[in-house]
Amino acid sequence: MHKLKEILKIKGLSQSKVSRLADIPQSNFNLICNGKGYVPPAWRKRIAIVLNVDETDIFPTEREAN
């Protein structure tokens, strides 16, 4: 998730802080930031809320990814 790392940098937030605020285990959030692993819809929503961005800005739909 290169876009996610970019947003964290712009907003000056650490992976650790966002994982705590979104109630996602830090190890899982690290995998998400590195584009590995599955991101459940509930986690996508919580991450977007914490970052105050639209979910599709971080996680493109499958149609957009192709």
N, C-alpha and C positions, 0 to 999 in steps of 0.2 A: 504494500500500500504506500507507494511513493507519495501520493497525494496527502495521505494522512500525516506522514512525517512532515511534509511541507506546511500543513496547517498548524501542527504543533509548534513548529519553529516560528512561524509568523505570529502566533498568539503568545509565544514565550512560555509554553506549558511543557512540562516533562511527561514522559510516558507514565511514570509512577503516579503523578498527580491525577492525570486523566483516568487511569485505571481505577484509582480509589474512588474518584467522583462518579464514575460510571458503574461502579460495583462489578468490575471484571478483574479476575485474577491477573496480576501483573505479568506472569509468564505467558498467559494467553494474549494479553494486549500487545506484548512484545512481538509475538508471532504475527498478529494482525498487522502491526506496523511494518513488518518485514515481508508482507504479502504471502504469508504461509498460513495454512489452516482455514477452517470454516468459520465464518462470522455469522452466528445466529441472528435472525431479524431483530430480536429484542435487544441484543448488544449493539447492533447497527444504530437503532433508534436512540439508545442511551448515550452512545458516543456522540452522535449528532447533537443531542440536546446539550451535553456538557460543553461541546465546542461552539454551540450556537450557530450551526451551519445546517444547510439542508442535507439530508441523508444521501441524496444522489450526488452531492458534491464530493463526498468521500468514497461512496460505494456505487459505482455506475451500475445501471441495470445490465442484465446479460445482453440485451439487445445493443446497448451502447458499447459494451466491451468487445463485441464482434465486429 
